[in-house]
């Protein structure tokens, strides 16, 4: 096993919550029953997660695999974890 990079106390996001908007990376955050679009600055990433350098605070809930029906301010309902 080779460790390429390590950093303590970083905010990271699952790759399944990321998508491109023009030249930037973005995600949708669940906020008050609505999807909110966030533009992100990303750091290192692998096949599972990306380090968020700006645009997302610790503990915020990211919408995974958003469909094309989700946009900024779309009403959302959380599903129970499976």
N, C-alpha and C positions, 0 to 999 in steps of 0.2 A: 504494500500500500504506500503510495506516495502522496504526501500532503502538499498541495500546490498553493493554497491560500487559506488563511485563518484570521478571523477578527471576532473579538468578543462584543456582545451587546449590539447587534445590528438588527435592523428591521428587514425582514425578508418576506417575499410574496411568492405563492405557488405560481409556477409557469402557466398553469391552466387559468389563471386569472388575468393574464396579460394579453394585450393586443396592440397593434400599431394604429396610430392616428397620424396621418401624414408622416412627419419625420420623427415623431415621439412615441414612446411607450406609454400605455395608459391602462387603467383598470376601472372597474366600478366598485364603489364602496356602498354598503348598506347603511343608510343614515335616515332615521325617522320614518321607516317604511317606504323609502324611495331609493332608487339607484342614483348615485352621484358620480359623475365622471371625474376622474383624477388623472392628470398628466404626471408622469413619474420620471425621475432621473435615476437610472439603474447603474449599479456597480457590477461586480463579478456575478456570474450566474452559471448554473449547471443544468442538467436535464430536469431537475425537480423544483429549484427555487432560484430567485434572483434577489440580490441585495438592493434595497431601496435607499438611495442616497438623499432623495427629496420627494415629497408629495404624499407620503403616507406615514401616519403616526402609529406607534405600537398599540396593539389591541383593536385597531379598526378592522371591521369585517369586510372581506373582499368577496365579490361574487365570482364563483368559479364557472368557467365555460359559458359566459353569457351569450345568449342567442342574438340574432340580428333584430329581435323585437325589443331588446333592452336598449334604452337611451337615457340620457341625463333626465332625471326626475320621474322615470317610469315607476309606478307603484310596484312594490315587491312584497312577497311573504316568504319568510324563512321556512325551509323544510327541516324536519328533524334529522339529526345525523343518523346515517345508516351504519 
